[in-house]
Amino acid sequence: MGSATAIARSTILLVGKKKMVALLHQQRAMSDRFISHMLTRNIRITLLLLARYGKQDKPVRVVPRISQETLAEMIGTTRSRVNFFLNKFKKLGFIEYDGELPLKINSSPLSVVLHD
């Protein structure tokens, strides 16, 4: 279990797994939001893992050749969504990408992804 410090007055609600599953089945809007959050989180974590986040002593890393379709399967989304995020990460300077894999991941700005 981790810890956190609130910067504003907060209320924290702990929801058990069984209750959460029931809520996700009963409330479609909550289910959609939760799945969207989890997919976004998985995309970020996958990029960080590919970049070996925390290994700043290493130079820019080249990711092995992998198809967008395979990457989509790894993170549980579609190929078009992977393409959208690759282009977004390129625009933000996180990666060097020319539309074809492999790509180069710039490790230094990745800390922004963790706190976004």
C-alpha positions in Angstrom: 0.0 0.0 0.0 1.3 3.4 -0.9 0.9 6.8 0.8 -0.2 10.2 -0.4 -0.5 13.8 0.9 -3.5 15.9 -0.1 -2.9 19.5 -1.0 -6.6 20.4 -0.4 -9.3 19.2 1.9 -10.2 15.7 0.7 -12.5 12.8 1.4 -11.2 9.3 0.5 -13.5 6.4 -0.2 -12.2 2.9 -0.1 -14.3 0.6 -2.3 -13.9 -3.2 -2.0 -13.4 -5.3 -5.1 -16.8 -7.0 -5.0 -18.6 -3.7 -4.5 -16.6 -2.1 -7.3 -17.5 -4.9 -9.7 -21.2 -4.5 -8.8 -21.0 -0.8 -9.4 -19.3 -1.2 -12.7 -22.1 -3.6 -13.8 -24.9 -1.3 -12.5 -23.7 2.1 -13.6 -22.8 2.4 -17.2 -21.4 6.0 -17.0 -19.1 5.0 -14.1 -18.0 1.9 -15.9 -17.1 4.0 -19.0 -15.1 6.5 -17.0 -13.3 3.8 -15.0 -12.3 1.9 -18.1 -11.2 5.1 -19.8 -9.0 5.9 -16.8 -7.5 2.4 -16.7 -6.7 2.5 -20.4 -5.0 5.9 -20.1 -3.1 4.5 -17.1 -2.0 1.4 -19.0 -0.8 3.4 -22.0 1.3 5.6 -19.8 2.7 2.7 -17.8 3.6 0.8 -21.0 5.4 3.8 -22.4 7.3 4.2 -19.2 8.3 0.5 -19.1 9.4 0.7 -22.7 11.5 3.7 -21.8 12.9 2.1 -18.7 11.8 5.1 -16.6 14.2 6.0 -13.8 17.3 5.0 -15.8 18.3 8.5 -16.7 22.0 7.5 -16.8 21.2 5.7 -20.0 21.1 7.6 -23.4 17.9 7.8 -25.5 16.6 4.3 -25.9 15.4 2.8 -29.2 12.4 0.5 -28.7 12.6 -2.8 -30.6 10.5 -3.1 -33.7 6.9 -3.8 -32.8 3.7 -3.3 -34.7 1.0 -0.8 -33.5 -1.4 -3.7 -33.5 0.8 -5.7 -31.1 1.3 -2.7 -28.9 -2.5 -2.2 -28.9 -3.0 -5.8 -27.8 -0.4 -5.3 -25.0 -2.2 -2.3 -23.5 -5.8 -3.3 -24.3 -6.9 -0.8 -26.9 -7.1 -0.4 -30.7 -4.4 0.3 -33.2 -5.9 3.6 -34.1 -5.8 4.7 -30.5 -2.1 3.7 -30.3 -1.4 5.7 -33.4 -3.2 8.7 -31.8 -1.1 8.5 -28.7 2.2 7.9 -30.5 1.5 11.1 -32.5 0.5 13.0 -29.3 3.7 11.8 -27.5 5.7 12.9 -30.6 4.2 16.4 -30.5 4.9 16.6 -26.7 8.6 15.6 -27.3 8.4 12.3 -25.4 9.4 10.3 -28.5 11.0 10.6 -31.9 8.6 8.9 -34.3 8.3 9.1 -38.1 5.2 7.0 -38.5 7.1 3.7 -38.4 8.4 1.7 -35.5 11.0 1.4 -34.0 10.8 4.7 -32.2 13.2 6.6 -29.9 12.0 7.4 -26.4 13.3 10.6 -24.8 13.6 9.7 -21.1 14.0 13.1 -19.6 10.4 14.5 -20.2 8.7 11.2 -19.1 8.4 12.4 -15.5 5.6 14.7 -16.8 3.6 11.7 -17.9 3.6 10.4 -14.3 2.2 13.6 -12.9 -0.3 14.4 -15.7 
